[in-house]
Amino acid sequence: MDLIIFLLLLALVVFLLRDIKWVTYLIGIIEIFLRLVHYIANHLGIPEVASFVNNNLPGSIFDILAKYSSGLFYDVLSWILIIFFVWFLIYLINYLFRAR
């Protein structure tokens, strides 16, 4: 289910916006969202919330990739994801310096 949602969001952004910049932002936002939700759920002190989040949401996009792929294919997808994260970081740094 998580892979389907991720791929639908990615396809929607690519189809509607047709810009690699927006795909990069989407991937960065999803990764930050997943990590924040897991951190908050695990540190709230409410076991039911932590259990629900841990059982129903992946911890990161890497977890989604690991669940549905392995071996060389996983390595290639991971490196592609790393490239998107580097682009996301570059966009954020450029924004920081242009904002001054």
Rosetta silent file (secondary structure, phi, psi, omega in degrees, C-alpha in Angstrom):
SEQUENCE: MDLIIFLLLLALVVFLLRDIKWVTYLIGIIEIFLRLVHYIANHLGIPEVASFVNNNLPGSIFDILAKYSSGLFYDVLSWILIIFFVWFLIYLINYLFRAR
SCORE:     score description
SCORE:     0.000 S_00000001
   1 L     0.000  -42.158 -178.081    0.000    0.000    0.000 S_00000001
   2 H   -64.427  -38.112  178.376    2.791    2.437    0.878 S_00000001
   3 H   -66.083  -39.562 -179.763    4.523    1.887   -2.460 S_00000001
   4 H   -63.566  -45.152  178.988    1.283    2.506   -4.343 S_00000001
   5 H   -62.944  -45.316  179.593    0.673    5.797   -2.538 S_00000001
   6 H   -61.478  -45.709 -179.713    4.264    6.917   -3.086 S_00000001
   7 H   -66.914  -36.879  176.762    4.179    6.044   -6.794 S_00000001
   8 H   -64.240  -44.420  176.878    0.808    7.749   -7.271 S_00000001
   9 H   -61.317  -44.962 -179.995    2.081   10.956   -5.675 S_00000001
  10 H   -62.916  -45.489  179.283    5.239   10.816   -7.747 S_00000001
  11 H   -64.797  -38.966  178.899    3.319   10.161  -10.978 S_00000001
  12 H   -62.280  -45.453  179.311    0.860   12.935  -10.190 S_00000001
  13 H   -65.689  -44.441  179.848    3.631   15.474   -9.679 S_00000001
  14 H   -63.488  -43.175 -177.458    5.515   14.363  -12.787 S_00000001
  15 H   -69.378  -44.968 -175.894    2.348   14.384  -14.917 S_00000001
  16 H   -78.386  -40.082 -173.269    0.946   17.680  -13.681 S_00000001
  17 H  -101.659  -27.121  177.717    4.101   19.715  -13.219 S_00000001
  18 L    50.105   42.151 -178.677    6.562   18.003  -15.583 S_00000001
  19 L  -139.610  126.920 -179.290    9.475   19.468  -13.676 S_00000001
  20 H   -62.691  -26.808  179.203   12.259   17.552  -11.926 S_00000001
  21 H   -61.158  -43.478 -178.525   12.416   20.328   -9.316 S_00000001
  22 H   -71.392  -33.821  175.204    8.925   19.478   -8.039 S_00000001
  23 H   -63.618  -42.381  178.261    9.682   15.749   -7.993 S_00000001
  24 H   -61.961  -45.175  177.553   12.757   16.532   -5.909 S_00000001
  25 H   -61.859  -43.118  179.629   10.708   18.648   -3.505 S_00000001
  26 H   -60.515  -45.605  179.992    8.055   15.925   -3.224 S_00000001
  27 H   -63.362  -42.645  177.513   10.625   13.257   -2.408 S_00000001
  28 H   -62.842  -43.111 -179.924   12.266   15.511    0.182 S_00000001
  29 H   -65.303  -43.743  179.011    8.944   16.392    1.783 S_00000001
  30 H   -62.490  -43.483  179.861    7.817   12.762    1.956 S_00000001
  31 H   -62.370  -46.876  179.408   11.115   11.682    3.524 S_00000001
  32 H   -63.156  -42.515  179.669   11.017   14.453    6.132 S_00000001
  33 H   -60.233  -48.864 -178.572    7.341   13.741    6.860 S_00000001
  34 H   -61.192  -43.767 -179.537    7.886   10.002    7.377 S_00000001
  35 H   -67.137  -39.594  178.438   10.864   10.533    9.668 S_00000001
  36 H   -66.022  -43.020  179.873    9.085   13.223   11.713 S_00000001
  37 H   -60.700  -43.416  179.159    5.948   11.138   12.167 S_00000001
  38 H   -66.738  -41.166  179.871    8.005    8.200   13.418 S_00000001
  39 H   -63.815  -47.821 -178.925   10.081   10.358   15.740 S_00000001
  40 H   -63.567  -45.523 -178.829    7.042   12.102   17.227 S_00000001
  41 H   -62.031  -39.208 -178.046    5.063    8.861   17.607 S_00000001
  42 H   -77.099  -17.084 -178.373    7.950    7.082   19.312 S_00000001
  43 H  -111.128    5.835  175.968    8.611    9.966   21.714 S_00000001
  44 L   -74.871  -28.346 -177.445    5.046   10.851   22.715 S_00000001
  45 L    87.286   13.056  177.754    4.951    8.135   25.329 S_00000001
  46 L  -110.352  104.410 -174.885    1.688    6.695   24.021 S_00000001
  47 H   -59.039  -33.784 -178.946    2.324    3.065   23.076 S_00000001
  48 H   -65.520  -40.926  179.306   -0.827    2.776   20.951 S_00000001
  49 H   -66.832  -45.652  179.610    0.189    5.698   18.734 S_00000001
  50 H   -61.007  -42.404  179.446    3.741    4.402   18.385 S_00000001
  51 H   -64.580  -43.724  179.108    2.481    0.941   17.539 S_00000001
  52 H   -61.333  -47.825 -178.784    0.025    2.258   14.949 S_00000001
  53 H   -65.243  -44.951 -178.534    2.631    4.433   13.231 S_00000001
  54 H   -65.391  -31.307 -179.479    5.321    1.749   13.308 S_00000001
  55 H   -85.169  -26.170 -171.474    2.969   -0.870   11.868 S_00000001
  56 H  -112.064  -16.416  179.429    1.259    1.265    9.209 S_00000001
  57 L  -121.501  137.507  174.776    3.805    3.812    7.984 S_00000001
  58 L   -70.531  154.084 -178.894    7.272    3.148    6.608 S_00000001
  59 L   -74.512  -26.741  179.283   10.113    4.880    8.424 S_00000001
  60 L  -165.145  174.768  177.424   11.541    6.390    5.259 S_00000001
  61 H   -66.538  -31.274  176.659   11.542    6.065    1.503 S_00000001
  62 H   -61.548  -35.657  176.541   14.511    3.720    1.870 S_00000001
  63 H   -64.598  -37.885  177.080   12.257    1.372    3.863 S_00000001
  64 H   -64.450  -45.669  179.336    9.767    1.361    0.988 S_00000001
  65 H   -61.724  -42.917 -178.956   12.543    0.560   -1.475 S_00000001
  66 H   -65.983  -31.836 -178.803   13.925   -2.206    0.746 S_00000001
  67 H   -69.889  -33.989 -173.136   10.481   -3.753    1.144 S_00000001
  68 H  -110.552    1.619  178.206    9.840   -4.068   -2.583 S_00000001
  69 L  -148.550  169.359  178.775   13.320   -4.583   -4.029 S_00000001
  70 L  -158.241  169.980  174.882   16.670   -6.149   -3.205 S_00000001
  71 H    64.988 -141.379 -176.575   20.189   -6.636   -4.467 S_00000001
  72 H   -63.800  -37.428  178.643   21.532   -4.548   -7.315 S_00000001
  73 H   -60.963  -42.708  176.757   18.096   -3.127   -8.128 S_00000001
  74 H   -62.830  -42.405  179.210   17.802   -1.785   -4.564 S_00000001
  75 H   -61.230  -43.592  179.710   21.299   -0.299   -4.800 S_00000001
  76 H   -64.167  -46.314  178.746   20.470    1.497   -8.048 S_00000001
  77 H   -63.115  -37.612  178.619   17.188    2.854   -6.654 S_00000001
  78 H   -64.326  -42.002  179.221   18.941    3.950   -3.467 S_00000001
  79 H   -68.063  -35.898  175.060   21.569    5.881   -5.420 S_00000001
  80 H   -62.831  -42.378  177.527   18.860    7.538   -7.509 S_00000001
  81 H   -63.123  -41.199  177.377   17.150    8.545   -4.267 S_00000001
  82 H   -60.690  -41.503  178.213   20.446    9.903   -2.924 S_00000001
  83 H   -61.009  -41.832  176.488   20.824   12.000   -6.087 S_00000001
  84 H   -63.359  -38.165  178.113   17.342   13.450   -5.494 S_00000001
  85 H   -66.708  -37.575  176.879   18.286   14.252   -1.886 S_00000001
  86 H   -64.340  -44.377  176.315   21.453   16.023   -3.054 S_00000001
  87 H   -60.488  -41.416  178.125   19.353   18.057   -5.530 S_00000001
  88 H   -60.656  -44.079  178.512   16.908   18.842   -2.721 S_00000001
  89 H   -62.952  -41.765  178.332   19.777   20.023   -0.538 S_00000001
  90 H   -63.084  -44.079  176.529   21.139   22.191   -3.353 S_00000001
  91 H   -59.220  -43.064  179.802   17.705   23.757   -3.900 S_00000001
  92 H   -65.587  -42.065  178.785   17.422   24.516   -0.185 S_00000001
  93 H   -65.306  -43.949  176.273   20.903   26.024   -0.008 S_00000001
  94 H   -59.438  -42.013  178.214   20.236   28.149   -3.106 S_00000001
  95 H   -62.360  -41.483  179.819   16.984   29.337   -1.581 S_00000001
  96 H   -60.567  -45.202 -177.092   18.760   30.221    1.656 S_00000001
  97 H   -78.946  -27.476  175.797   21.356   32.355   -0.088 S_00000001
  98 H   -75.139  -24.869 -178.451   18.888   33.972   -2.526 S_00000001
  99 L   -71.753  -18.246 -179.197   16.629   34.950    0.352 S_00000001
 100 L   -75.655    0.000    0.000   19.290   37.262    1.768 S_00000001
